């Protein structure tokens, strides 16, 4: 069970940015489609009205000079003379869905020229082949005139410079919004970092109070005041504990001198053990208080060398402890605090299991002992300061209940995870470099 878990999920910036980009992209696509559709329909109407105007002019010209007909033909504009009107214009069955609007536009133009609309046929065809307008109207010289004009104006988005411009403007607006939002969420990130640091007992520099909107400025002022009060309280507590520890140490020293006058050697030895236990309790309490508000700087630490030195020192004291791992492995940390972290865990392993096996990998340090350990479901209780679980108390071993609490504080300060696992043949503690 992890002593500390990192909060999952995306950042506020990424979530809001994703929503904004998706919303703007959807609006842009819808707007571009609407604009492109309306532009296409307008172009088609304009083209059809232009063909009708041109047909009227050609009819007048051909009435006076019919021999010019071959010269007026082109690949995209064909003119035919018909004796009778066809039942339906060419391609009538494949009309464009907006053909009725094109018919209205053409008829409106022809009506102004006094053309008999009952003899006019209009079809805007989009398939097969290229889009084309088929127009049949009565000719002044008799018979009918058929026009077949090819066009590309109904190809959606063709030559849409406005669409490109709209896209560029949208990209610029989104970029500006993301920049402003990044600045805003960056200030929120500084809040979270400062709060996490303060929660680990390490006050940082005050937050800037003159940046951002008024709400953030007020929050920065309030946080700085709170941080100053918390730091002051921690300093006062540390100073108080240091003073009490100094006075009690003095008393212990006096008691130690007076104990020497006890005639009964057994009683004298017991009294000396009590004095040592009292001194150890004072040291542990002062260490716990200082660890929550330490000013020790972070530096590069050779974890393998630190663990090997710790194990060798215990082996010199005839302790059953082994070490396995690489020769060198460097991490950033507080040397004294990290040393205290592993010393406490190994000391617990030797105290309750009689033997400790320390293993270092590139991701974690594991300490195994054959002792009973505790149920990992009791982790929260085991990490609480001054708490000793029933299994520890039943063995009647000395202790203050601060060893794991100090280890947990150090892990939190370094962003590491402290995990416990009950095995069939013992108990394992893992410090994971998360």
C-alpha positions, -999 to 999 in steps of 0.1 A, spaced: 0 0 0 15 33 -10 20 59 17 14 86 -9 -4 85 -43 0 110 -71 -32 126 -83 -41 112 -118 -56 130 -147 -49 157 -171 -39 192 -161 -65 220 -160 -47 237 -190 -49 205 -211 -86 199 -203 -97 235 -210 -75 237 -241 -90 205 -254 -125 218 -249 -117 251 -265 -99 237 -295 -127 212 -301 -154 238 -297 -137 263 -320 -129 236 -345 -165 224 -346 -178 260 -350 -152 267 -377 -161 236 -396 -199 244 -394 -193 280 -403 -170 270 -432 -196 246 -445 -224 271 -442 -203 299 -458 -190 275 -485 -225 263 -493 -240 298 -495 -211 310 -516 -215 280 -539 -252 287 -543 -246 324 -550 -220 316 -576 -243 291 -593 -271 317 -595 -247 343 -608 -234 319 -634 -269 308 -645 -280 345 -648 -249 352 -669 -256 323 -692 -292 336 -697 -279 371 -704 -253 357 -729 -280 336 -746 -302 366 -752 -273 385 -767 -263 356 -789 -298 352 -801 -299 388 -813 -265 384 -829 -274 351 -847 -307 366 -859 -286 392 -878 -256 370 -887 -264 333 -885 -230 324 -902 -212 334 -869 -226 303 -851 -194 282 -856 -172 310 -843 -192 313 -811 -187 277 -801 -162 267 -774 -154 236 -754 -173 249 -723 -200 268 -742 -219 250 -770 -248 265 -790 -273 245 -810 -302 255 -832 -333 233 -828 -364 233 -849 -385 221 -820 -381 223 -783 -370 190 -767 -393 173 -742 -368 180 -715 -334 196 -714 -304 174 -716 -296 156 -683 -329 166 -668 -329 135 -646 -297 143 -628 -305 178 -617 -287 195 -589 -307 196 -556 -308 234 -559 -320 233 -595 -354 250 -586 -335 281 -573 -314 282 -605 -346 279 -626 -362 309 -607 -330 330 -612 -329 322 -650 -366 328 -655 -365 361 -637 -338 373 -661 -357 360 -692 -390 375 -679 -374 410 -680 -366 403 -717 -402 393 -725 -394 357 -733 -422 332 -732 -413 312 -701 -437 284 -711 -412 274 -738 -381 278 -717 -363 247 -703 -336 249 -676 -316 221 -660 -286 225 -638 -268 191 -640 -240 180 -617 -234 144 -628 -222 125 -648 -192 145 -658 -186 182 -649 -214 205 -638 -232 222 -666 -263 243 -673 -287 233 -701 -309 262 -713 -334 260 -741 -353 292 -751 -373 303 -782 -352 321 -808 -362 354 -825 -353 340 -858 -376 310 -854 -371 276 -837 -352 273 -805 -317 280 -792 -300 254 -769 -271 264 -747 -248 239 -729 -224 258 -705 -199 239 -684 -189 253 -649 -170 245 -617 -188 269 -594 -206 241 -576 -174 224 -565 -176 230 -527 -148 252 -513 -130 256 -547 -108 286 -546 -121 296 -512 -95 322 -501 -119 334 -475 -120 299 -460 -82 299 -457 -83 334 -442 -109 323 -417 -88 293 -407 -57 315 -402 -77 339 -381 -91 310 -360 -56 296 -355 -44 330 -343 -74 334 -319 -69 299 -305 -32 305 -301 -38 338 -282 -64 322 -259 -41 292 -251 -13 317 -243 -35 337 -219 -48 305 -204 -13 291 -200 -3 322 -181 -34 319 -158 -30 282 -151 8 287 -146 -1 309 -116 -24 281 -103 5 256 -108 27 278 -86 0 277 -60 -1 239 -60 37 236 -59 40 261 -30 12 244 -11 28 210 -16 61 223 -5 46 239 26 28 207 34 61 190 35 74 216 59 96 234 34 85 270 29 95 285 -4 97 320 -17 65 341 -14 42 340 -43 42 371 -66 13 393 -54 11 417 -84 5 392 -112 -28 380 -127 -65 389 -121 -76 404 -88 -88 371 -74 -54 354 -79 -37 385 -64 -58 383 -33 -52 345 -31 -15 351 -34 -15 376 -5 -36 353 17 -13 323 9 18 343 17 4 354 50 -6 318 58 28 305 49 45 331 71 23 321 101 29 284 95 67 289 93 65 310 125 46 283 143 70 255 131 100 276 142 84 282 176 77 245 180 112 235 170 127 261 194 104 249 222 113 213 217 150 222 215 148 240 248 129 213 265 153 187 251 183 206 264 168 210 299 158 173 300 192 162 288 207 182 317 184 165 341 192 131 326 229 138 330 224 147 367 204 115 372 231 95 355 257 109 380 235 101 409 227 66 397 264 58 401 258 60 439 232 32 438 247 2 456 226 -25 440 243 -32 407 210 -46 392 190 -16 401 218 7 389 219 -10 355 181 -7 351 182 30 360 209 35 334 188 18 308 159 40 316 181 71 313 193 59 278 157 53 268 146 87 279 175 103 259 166 82 228 129 94 231 141 130 233 164 126 203 136 109 182 110 136 191 134 164 183 144 147 150 108 143 140 100 180 147 131 192 128 124 168 98 90 185 92 108 219 88 143 211 76 164 236 57 188 209 44 196 215 7 190 189 -20 221 175 -36 233 145 -57 236 115 -34 252 82 -43 224 59 -28 244 27 -33 274 42 -14 251 55 14 234 21 18 266 2 17 282 24 44 251 20 66 251 -18 62 289 -20 69 286 1 100 258 -23 113 279 -53 104 307 -39 125 283 -40 154 277 -77 147 242 -71 132 229 -96 107 224 -73 77 233 -77 40 233 -54 10 229 -62 -27 228 -36 -55 248 -16 -81 281 0 -72 269 35 -81 235 51 -83 230 88 -80 197 105 -70 188 140 -58 180 143 -21 189 155 14 218 134 26 211 135 63 174 129 59 178 100 34 204 84 58 179 87 86 152 72 64 170 40 57 186 38 91 151 38 107 137 12 84 168 -11 88 167 -6 126 131 -17 127 139 -48 106 167 -58 130 146 -50 160 115 -70 150 131 -96 126 166 -100 139 179 -98 103 177 -74 74 183 -78 37 188 -45 18 184 -46 -20 189 -16 -43 175 -14 -79 172 15 -103 136 20 -91 135 12 -54 151 1 -22 136 -29 -5 143 -40 31 133 -75 41 132 -91 75 118 -124 87 98 -107 115 60 -106 118 56 -71 104 20 -58 103 -11 -59 82 -6 -34 53 -42 -23 60 -28 -7 91 -4 14 72 -20 47 80 -20 39 117 16 26 116 28 59 100 11 81 126 36 96 150 39 82 185 18 52 176 30 16 182 10 -12 168 -1 -41 191 24 -65 175 53 -42 185 40 -36 220 34 -73 226 71 -80 221 79 -54 248 106 -38 228 117 -2 234 106 24 209 89 58 205 66 51 175 84 78 154 107 56 132 82 51 104 67 85 108 101 101 102 107 78 72 73 87 58 81 125 62 114 120 43 97 101 15 70 127 11 95 155 10 114 137 -18 83 126 -37 90 89 -31 65 62 -21 67 41 10 51 6 6 47 -24 29 40 -60 20 34 -90 43 51 -121 28 48 -157 38 83 -158 53 86 -122 66 79 -85 59 91 -62 32 94 -24 32 99 -7 -2 110 29 -9 100 35 -45 117 64 -64 85 77 -80 
